[in-house]
Amino acid sequence: QVPYIACMGNHETDKTGRDDYNGTLFREKFPYPYVDSSAFYWSFAYGPDVRVFALDQFHDYGANTKQLQWLEQNLAQSTAKWKFVMFHEPGWSCGEWHHDE
């Protein structure tokens, strides 16, 4: 067995389209301790020195949003030596599909 962590993405919309973004199947298959019932962001500790923050990039995380406020507060409170933030899509890419993002 190999453990892995999933982040809600652009293909987990229950096949109903972006307007019905509720992630019912994702929430069922990945029952993480989400902070908000309408979004998919959460964090976890990996030993005493690592804290991972999984963000929902398809839910608003701009200035003055609940998700950004939660992240800023938890980053400040964390005593972990290493802090990682992860999204569904990479922050940069040189691949064929996302080379221009």
Beta strands, then each sheet from edge to edge (+ up, - down):
strand 1: 42-45
strand 2: 50-54
strand 3: 82-86
sheet 1: 1+ 2- 3-
end
